């Protein structure tokens, strides 16, 4: 089946960034390249777009979008296969000063989910959950962590109420045979949860898979480093837009942006997160948990009274 991807909160993210033709904008999570293409279209010959993704295939999708732009005055593009946690180093290496906008879309593209790397519990495939070929895999974590470590990981990163039962079931299952595929992990999860839990709208394996993916890729650590670097990189009046899809990420983003606001660096603009419209939810139910938080750097960081007021109209959570 051909992979498909629906870019979430596309119009809202572009409106929030409000890129001008000569701006420098960073798309820190290329994914399906939907946001990248929309930003690219808004920039002119004096503009610059930086695209970053740890997945080399996402970088190639962005490269194809850039190649398809036949304008004589298209912006300069820098496409980087790297983790956005290294944003400060990337901008330094490219010799770019302050930027006018940074976007993080923390969701997973349809391309990533369809790749045979163990991100989806709907197919039986190798239990990897890594972006590329290197790094510790989910299978290594599942087969080496203690029962207590697994329970803590699944509870803290997945907010799974049956974390202890799932951890115990994994340890029992791997004692007979190493858990190397998504199918084997799903079977262990099903054994570690009550029968009524198997008939809910959300699949019983959803939260455990989320927890392992976060742990394997150190997503929360990367998020903190990436957002911190983005705030430091913003020019006066520049904007940071972050789309999150689960409460753990959103809490981190919310806390960091409020701390930046309290320090006088800028303000949340608007104050509340933006959420998908009814029309978008009808077309793409997977967008239901998405939240977009926007931070605007003050014109003079020490004086919040000089912030540019927002005139946009949004759907609020």
N, C-alpha and C positions, 0 to 999 in steps of 0.2 A: 504494500500500500504506500502511495506517495505521501511523504510528510507534508503537513500543512501547518501554517502558523498564523494566528490572528494577533496582530499587535494591539496590546491593551492600552487604553487611555491615550491613544495616539494624538487626537486633536487637543486634548487637555494638556498633554506634556509639551507639545509644540507651542501652544498659546502661553503656557507658563514660562518657557524659556524666552519666548518673544525674540528670536534671533534676527539681527539686522544683517544686511548683505556683507558687511566687512567684519563681522564678529569672528571670534575664535570660539568654537563650541566643541565640547568633548562628549562623545557618546561612549560611556565607560563600559557598556554591556551590549555589544552589537547584536547578539542573538540571531533573530530572524532578519535583521537589517531593516525592519519597518520604520523605526524611529530614525535610523541613520538616513534612509532615503528621503524622509520628510524634512529633516534638518538640511541635508544637502541641497534640496530644491529651494530652500529659503536663503541660502548663501550665494554670494556673487564672486567675481573674480578676485576681489581683495580679501575674501573670507578664508577661514581655515577650519577644517573639520578633522578632529582626531577620533579615530575609532579604535576601541580596545576590546579584546575578548581573549579568555584563556583557551577557548575552543578554536583551533585553526580553521575549522570548517565555517565558523561564523565570520571569521576574517575574510575568507574567500567569498562568502555571500556579499559582504560589503564591497569587496573589490569589484565584483560583477556589477553591483549597482552604480559604482563610480564610473566604471568603463561605459555603462549604458548612458551616462550623462554626456550628451554631445554638444553642450553649450560651449561657445568659444570662451566665455568668461565664467568658467566653473571654478569653485574654490580649490585651494590646495588641500590635499587629503593625506593624512598620515594614518596608516592602518597597522596596528600593533598587536601581535599575538603574545599577550601577557596577562597577568592577573591585575585587576584594577587596584589591588592593594599597593601596587607599585606606581600609582599615578604620579606622585611627586617626582620620582626618578624618570619616568617617561617624559614628562613635560620638560624636565631639565635637559634630558638627552636631546630632545627636539629643539632646544633653545627657544622655547616659547615662554613668554612672560605670563602676565595675568590673563585669564580667560573670561569671556562674558557669560558662559553657561556650561553646566555639567549635568548630564543625565545618567541616572542609574535605574535600570529596569531589572529588578531582582528576580523576576519570574523566569521560568524555563521555557524555551521555544519548543514548538512542535518538532523541530528538527532534532533537538537534543533528546527529547523523549523517545523519538522513533529510532535513534541510533542504538545499535546493539551493545550498550555499555551498562545495562543493569539498572537504569533509572526508572523503568516502568515495571510494575508488578503484574501487568496484563499479558506479558509474554515471558516464556522461559528462555533466559539468555545468561551469559556469564555475569557474575555478580561483581562488577567493577565500580561503577559510580564515579569514575574519574573523568576529568575533562579531556585529558590526552592519554599518552601511553605510559607516563611516569607517575610515581607516587603510590602511597599505600592504598590498596583497594578495599572495598567494603567486605569482600570475602576474607581478607586478612584480619580485619577488625572482628568480624563475626566469629572467626575460628580461633582467635588468640585472646580476646578480652575475657576477663573473669565474669562470672554471673553478675556480681555487684556492679562492675564497670559497665556492662551492657545495660543493666537496669537503669543506672544513672544517666547514661547516654540517651536511651530511648525516652526517658521521662523528661529530662532537661531540654533536649533538642526537638523532641517530637510532641511533648506534652501529652504523652500516651498514658491513660489511666491504668492500663493493664501491663505496664512496663515490667514489673517483677515476674508476672506469669510468662510473658513473652521471653524474657531473658532466661528463665528456667527452662522453657521449652527448647530454646536454641541450644543450650548447653547439653541437654539430653539428646537432641537430634545429632549434634556434631560428635558425640561420643560414639555413635554408630557409624557415621560417615561424614566427612567434611562437607560443609555447606558451601557450594561453589556456584550455584545458580540462583536466579531469582525465584524459580519454582520451588526449590528446596527451602528457601527462606520463607516464602509465603506459607508453605505447609507447616513450618515450625510456628509461625505467627498464629495460624488458625488453631493449632493444637494448644496454644497458650492463652487463648481468649475464649470466653463463653459463647455458646451457640447463638444466643440472641444478638450478640455483637456482629455476627456475620450477615445480618439481614438489614443493615442500616444503609442510608444513602451513601455514606463514605465507606470505602473499602477498609476492612480491618488492618490491612498492611500499610495504609497511607502514611500514618504518623511514624511508624518504624522506618520506612524507607526514607522519609524526610529527615529523620534524625541521623541516619547513617550517611546520607548525602552531605548534610551539614558538617558532620564530624570528619569525614574523609577529605573534604575540600577546605576545611577550616573557614567556612563561609562567614561566620560571625566575626572572627578575627579580621578577615579580609574586609568586611563591611566597615568595621570601625576605622581601620587604617585608610580605606578609600574615601569615606566621607570626610574624615579629618583632613586629608590631603586636598580634597575638593574645596572645602571651606577656605583653606589657606590660599588656594589658587585663584579664587574669584576676584575679579576686578571690582572697583566701586560700582554699585548698581547691578552687578552680575547676579545670576540666579542658579541655584542648585535645585534640581528636581529628582526625587527618589520615589520610585514605585515599588512598594513591597506587597507581598502576598500572604504572609502569615504573621501572627502576633509577635513572635520573638523578634523578627527583623524590624517590625514597625516600632516596637518598644525602644529598640536601640536607636533607630533613626530619630524618633520623637525626642528621646532624652538628649541626644547630641545636638539637635537643632535648637531645642529650648535652652541648652547650656550656652550655645553660641549667641542666642538672642539675649540672654541674661548678661553676657559679657559685653554687650554693646556692638557686636560684630555686624548685626543686621536684624532681620525679623522674619518670622514665618508669614508668608504672604500668598494665600490667605491663612488665617489662623488655624482653621480646621482642615483635615485631609480631604482631598477630592476623591470621589468614588465614581465608578462607571454609571452611565445613564441607563435608564430602563431599556432603551433601544439596543445599547451595546450588550447588556446582559441577556437580552432575548436572542441576539445573534451569536453570543459567545458566553455561555454559562460559566466557563472556567474563570471568567474575569470577576466573579462575585466577591472574592476576598481582596481584590486589589485596592490599594490606597496610595494616593499621590500626595506627598508632602513637598512644599515649595518654600525655599529659603531665599530671601533677597538680601544681598550684601548692601550695607548702608553706603551712602556717598562719602561719608566721613565716619569710619567705624566707631569712633568714640562718642558720636552724637546721633542717637536713634531718631531725633526729631527731624533729621534731614533725609529720612528714607523716602523713596519715591512711592506714593500711594498706589495701591492696586485698583484697576478699574475693570478687572475681568469679572465675568459672571460664571459661577460654577455650581455643580451639584455637590452638596456636602454630605458627609457621613453623619 
